[in-house]
């Protein structure tokens, strides 16, 4: 037998919504009075575990979205001045009230 035959297959990962559905199914089974008490306790523990997995998955998705949003380029807040505006011209316009140095002095 080769080593390839004993390799584990990758697990299929479930999303937070799927974990929530599984937790709901285990909750339903945990409240089924026709089952023995030890089985209902086991189902309740599994439901709690899947609820935890759902919460962690939701937090991971939110963190990934926040990281992705942070990496997006932010718009330039000074783009309304145009490309030819320099820091000196902008400074003059703000402090002297004149938009260009080419304007005649009053």
N, C-alpha and C positions, 0 to 999 in steps of 0.2 A: 504494500500500500504506500502511495506517495503522500508527501506532506500536504499537498494541495487538497486531498480529500478530507483532512481534519481541520481545515481553516473554517472559522466561524463566518457565517453570512452576516452582512451588515443588518442592523435592526432598522425597521421602518419607524421613523419618528412621527409622532402625532402632534397636532397643533393644540393650542389651548382650548379651542372650542370643542374639539373631539374629546379632550380630557374631561371637560365639563359634562359632556353627554354621558361618558362612561361613569363618572361620579354620580350622576342622577340615576342611572340604571342600578348601580350598587346601593344607592340610598333607598330606592324602591324595594329592592330585595331585602334590605336590612329591616324594613318595616313590615315585611310579610310575616304575619303571625302563624302561618302554617308551617314555617321552617323551625327547626330546633334553635334554641337560644345561642349556642356556640357558633352556628352557621351565620346567624344574623349579626353577631358580634364581628365575625370575620368580614362580612360584607360591609359593615359600618367602617371598619378600619381601612378597607380598600377604598371606600368612597372618600374618606378623609385624605388618603394618599393621592387620589386622582384630583381632588380639589386643590391640593397643594401644588401638584404638577401644573394644573391650569393657571394658578396664580403666578407661578414662576415663569411660565411660558408667556403670559401677558406682559409681565414686567420686562422680559427679554425683548419682546417685540417693540414695546415702547422705547426701550433704550436704543435699539437698533434704528428706529425712526428718528430719534433725537440726534443720534450720531450722524446719520445720513443728512439730516437737515443742517447740522452744524458744518458739514463739509461742503455744502452747496455754496457757490460764490455769492456773496452779498452784493446788492446793487450799490453803485457809487453814489453817495449822498450829494456829491458836488457836480454831478453830471449836468445839471441845469445851467451851469456857467459856460458850457461849451468846451471844446477841446483847446482853443487858443488862449483861454484865460490862464494867466500865470498867477503864482502866489502873490507877486508884487502888485499886479493890477487889481487882484481881488482885495488885497490889503488896503490899497489906495481907495478903492471904491467904498470899502467899509468905514474907513477912518476919515476920509476927506469929503465924502459925498460925491466924488467925481468918478465916473465909470472908466475914463481913459485919460492918459497923460497928454493926448493930442488935442484935447479940448482947450480952447482959449481961456486964460485966466480972467476972472471978472474984475 
